[in-house]
Amino acid sequence: MGRIFLVELEGRTYKCKFCKTNLSLAENVVSRGFHCRRGKAYLFSNVVNVTAGPVEERMMLSGMHTVTDIFCVCCGQIVGWKYETAHEQSQKYKEGKFVLERGRIIDGLDSEFYIDTRPSSSDAEEA
């Protein structure tokens, strides 16, 4: 096996939930209205630091698509899939785009900051 070279991203990022590897920039989000078997998902125009599995035909809610699962290059966890081809004309806009499952990614802001929203003793006294 070879050495893994990671692409570093600057700005607001989405990262692998399991190992915190950068996957995409927030500006690459095309749609937040996608769904997968495990819940919500986002459509991205570009992702980095992933490897692709075998190409397969998959029946989805929007019809038949040729897709490949994508995996984090660091930890190997599946993070989503890539649309290779869409068989229906109305779905062609998805071709070459990536879906990252929301339950398998974190917003870069979520991992860097923790804001305690519980009331402190001084807050409770004022109420």
Secondary structure, 3 states (H helix, E strand, C coil): CCCCCCCCCCCCEEEECCCCCEEEEHHHEEEEEEEECCEEEEEECCCCCEEEEEEEEEEECCEEEEEEEEEECCCCCEEEEEEEEECCHHHHHHCCCEEEEHHHEEEHHHHHCCCCCCCCHHHHHHC
